[in-house]
Amino acid sequence: MTVTDLPVEGLTIRRGRSETVIHAPLEQVSQAMLDYGRYHEFMPHVRESRVVHRNRGATDLYVQVPLTPTLGVIWALLRLEARWSRARDQVEITGRAVDGNMERFEVHCLLERAPGAEPATRFVFEVLAQPRLPFPSSLFTRENRDASRTVASNVRVRVERAYALAPLRPQRPTQRTPSDAARH
């Protein structure tokens, strides 16, 4: 996994970015990422994720993240949009806060079918969270970077586990020797 932070024009806080390969088909990875109501099951620190409204390509998702007991809870209503590009074998999910107690909150996820004999998906996740709290920008840059790492890691583990347990997963045929055929 590669984890970095990227500059954001006009801000001292940087966007967190993680990239990894998930050993499962693009369709299965995108299914997990488009199941917005279950984000609380694998997104770091998300206590609640609830789909509020769906309208064509956009979904409004309410998310809640508790901070320390004295700082309260961060919440946002995210407008998420997913775009499939069958020609490029990729899915792109973008989101931004349209309401909440955050100054700015944005996410971007890119899923691409990885080349090779085994099913695999390139997974890129970026997050920019800028709460309305007077803390040093380095603290939120680190939080953004750590959140992107945790999301990528958690999605990878969740999807790879589900893919490994899938009962209808196609098996590659094994080579049988003439002596194997005689025994069966």
N, C-alpha and C positions, 0 to 999 in steps of 0.2 A: 504494500500500500504506500502511496506517495501522499504526504500531507504538507500543505503549504498555506501561506496567507497571501492575499493579493491586495494591492492598494485600491482604494475607492476614491474617485475624484471628489474633492471637497470635504473629505473626512480624514481624521487621524486614525480612526478605527479601520482595521483591515478585514476583508472577507476571508473566511476559512474555506479551504478547498481540499478535498480528498479524492483520490482516484485509486480504484482497485479493479480486479477481475473477479467476477462471481462465476463459479463453475456450475452454471445452469442456463437454460435457454432464455433468450430475450423475453419471450412471452411470459415466462414464470416470474422473472424479475419485475417486469412492468406490472404484472398483476398485483404483486406485493406493494409496489410503490403507488399504484392507483387505488388501493384500498385505504383511502384517507382516514376513515373512521377507526382504523386499527393502529394508527401511528403511535398512540400511547403505549402500545405493546413493545415497540422496539426503538422509538426515538428517545434520545437521552433526556431525562428529567421531565418529559411531557407527562403530566398527570391526567390530562383529559384531551381527547381529540374527538370532535363531533361534527359530522357534516350538517350544515345548517341549511344550505340551498344548493340545488344543481340547476344549471341553465346552459343547455347545449354543451360547449366545450369548457365552461367555467364551473368550478365548484367552490363554494364558500365553506371554509373549515374553521371552526372555533378551536383554538389550542390554548392550554393553560400550563404554565411552568412555574412551580413554586420556587422561590428563592429561600434564603435563610429565614427563620421565623420572624426576625425583626424587619426584614425588607419586604415581606409580602409575596405577591404572586404577579408574574408577568402574564399577560394574556393578549391574544391577537385574533382578529378575524382575517384569515388569509384567503385571498382569491387565487385559486390554483387553476392553471390551464395546462392541458396535455395535448401535445401534437405528435402524431405518428408520421414518420416518413418511411413508407415501405420501400421506396426507391433506394434510400440510404440505410435501410435496416436499423432505424433508431427511433427512440421515443424521447421527447424533451418535455420536462415538467417545469414550469416556472410559477412562482408565487410571490405575492407581496401583500403586506398588511394593508387592509382598507379601513380598519378600525382597531382600537386597542390602546394599551398604555405603553406602547413602544414608540420611540421616535421614528424608527425605521426597522423593518423586518422583511427580508427577501430570501428566497430560496431558489436554487436552480439545480435541476438534476438531468443528466444526460445518460441515456442507456443506449449502447450500441452493440449489435451482434459482433462478437469477436471471431476472427477467422480461426480455422482449425478443425480437426476431425471431431473433437468433443464439443458439446454445446457449452458456450461461455459468453458472458456479457461484460463489456467494459462499463464500469459504473463510475460516474463523476458526480460529486455532490458539493455544492457551494452554499454557504449560509452567511448572511450578514444580519446580525442582531444588534441594534443600538437602542438600549433602554433609556428612559428618561431619568437616569440616575447619575449623580456627580462623582463618578469614579474615573480613574486613569484609563485612557484609551487602550493602553497595553493590556489591561485586565480583560477588556471585552474582545480584543484581538485574540488573546489566548483562548478565551471561551469559544469564540467562533471557530478557531482552528480545532480545538478539542471536540466541539460538537460535530464538526464535519467528519472527523476521524471516527467518532463513536457511531454516528449514523451509518457510515460506509461499512464499518466492521459489523454492526448489528444486522444490517440488511443482508450482508454476505452470509453470516452464520445462519440467519433465519431461512433464507432462500435455499442455500446449499443443503441444509438439513431436510427441508421439505422435499427438495428434488431427490435426495438420496432415499427418502422414504416413500416416494410416489409409487403406488402399486402398478400403474400402467406404464412405467418408464420403459421405453423400448430397450431391449438388451441387444448388444452386438453379438452376432453369431460367433460361436467358437469353432476353431479348427478341430476336426475329428480325424484321428488316425484310423487306418483300416482295422487295427486291433481293437479300437474303441467301438467301431461299428459292429464287430463280431460279438462283442460282449453284450450288446443291447438288443 
